[in-house]
Amino acid sequence: MTAATAPAGASPPPGADDIIASAKSRMVQVYGRTEIAFVRGEGAILWDTGERRVLDFFSSILCTNLGHAHPAVTEAITRQAATLVHVSNLHYSAPQARLAELLTALSFGERVFLCNSGAEANEAALKAARRYGHAHGGRFEVLTALGSFHGRTFATIAATGQEKVRRGFEPSLPGFRYVPFGDAAAMEAAIGPKTVAILVEPVQGEGGVNVPPPGYLAELRAICDRHDLLLMSDEIQTGCGRTGTLWAYEQMGAVPDVMTLAKSLGNGIPVGAMVCNARAASGLDLGAHGSTFGGNCLTNAAAVATLEVLSDGKTLPRARAAASRLRAGLEALQTKHPEQIDEVRGLGLLLGVALKDPERAKAVAAAALDQGLLINLTADRVLRIAPPLVVTDAEIDEGLAILARVFAS
Ligand SMILES: Cc1ncc(COP(=O)(O)O)c(C=O)c1O
């Protein structure tokens, strides 16, 4: 454990009460938060202001797939911060060029647009789709899935198949329609004369860790080929090794035209990317899109380091082994408590435990945190369990033991 030490004479760091009261009184109150303030982390462990050790099985909403304070990422951002933090996109820089090189070498991609978040990556994808559509028959409509989540900007709330994210922000951006997730025939039936693209998550994350039936993405690929549509895969949550392969599409027998990334791409440093083939990129010509900080040296150095670790040949096999162990433990829990647990589902280390009762699900998440295990509740009754890929067997067993106590209580 590497405790951060305050410089001599510095005032003591604020306690949880001060941090929480300060944030509550000044910040826009858009987040439902648990009353805990974290000060540092290492691997799968977080420490709060009171030095309480918490097992992090949420990876900060799946943003720290390599665990907290991964040495390779820390070293890369430290070196880059001392060298060059930012240059504009009117010039070139090495971290940006290297990131684009890695993203294309490690995927189907031929072209990359770099940005700062998931919503921005999806904005770039949606703009690419509209440019492509306008040049190919005057089309603009994008089909997405019910229960999906694609971000919080105006275009991405319009793309998101959940009414609650659009409520109060009407009028919604036109050009989107929603189709039940996992139903390829319904998707094909929904195609109209103005449809240009399908945007889906390979596994829905925020929607409740929903895994589509086998062959779904491959069927969507065939549909897109039949109708000259772009297949756009939102891998913001499923990418970067989370599902056991670098990108989830690799397990689904389909190659998309566009893939969007963010969250763990910089292992906690805000960086996003829209990766696409030349066809999808064809409409994004000079001046069509941009971002001041997209391709920033510091964030891109973090992403380069993250991808180098993820592609080292050891990290992903280890993540798959961890996923098997954790899933087996969760399934054993389900066998023991069928009156509470409906289903264990997910892919790799993106796992969901669907409970029968939302109130019980809330109580389980709260009791787990009381006992030192951080998990997340999504879609009302689904415990989302997503430790970092570097989680150890001992940590998995510790997390499972906490859950076993909580479910038995
Ligand atoms: C699948 C998916 N797409 C897009 C987003 C939006 O990403 P961001 O919050 O970085 O804008 C998220 C965030 O949860 C997500 O899970």
The ligand as a Tripos MOL2 file, in Angstrom:
@<TRIPOS>MOLECULE
LIG
   16    16     1     0     0
SMALL
NO_CHARGES

@<TRIPOS>ATOM
      1 C1        -22.7840    2.4330  -23.4260 C.3       1 LIG1
      2 C2        -22.5320    3.8630  -23.0470 C.ar      1 LIG1
      3 N1        -22.4980    4.7940  -24.0060 N.ar      1 LIG1
      4 C3        -22.2530    6.0850  -23.7260 C.ar      1 LIG1
      5 C4        -22.0620    6.5180  -22.4240 C.ar      1 LIG1
      6 C5        -21.7880    7.9600  -22.1470 C.3       1 LIG1
      7 O1        -20.4640    8.1480  -21.7780 O.3       1 LIG1
      8 P1        -20.0090    9.5070  -21.0520 P.3       1 LIG1
      9 O2        -20.6800    9.5470  -19.7160 O.co2     1 LIG1
     10 O3        -18.5180    9.4060  -20.9870 O.co2     1 LIG1
     11 O4        -20.4470   10.6350  -21.9180 O.co2     1 LIG1
     12 C6        -22.1010    5.5680  -21.3870 C.ar      1 LIG1
     13 C7        -21.9290    5.9950  -19.9890 C.2       1 LIG1
     14 O5        -22.3450    5.3260  -19.0730 O.2       1 LIG1
     15 C8        -22.3490    4.2140  -21.7040 C.ar      1 LIG1
     16 O6        -22.3920    3.2680  -20.7640 O.3       1 LIG1
@<TRIPOS>BOND
     1     1     2 1
     2     2     3 ar
     3     2    15 ar
     4     3     4 ar
     5     4     5 ar
     6     5     6 1
     7     5    12 ar
     8     6     7 1
     9     7     8 1
    10     8     9 2
    11     8    10 1
    12     8    11 1
    13    12    13 1
    14    12    15 ar
    15    13    14 2
    16    15    16 1
@<TRIPOS>SUBSTRUCTURE
     1 LIG1         1 GROUP 0 **** ****
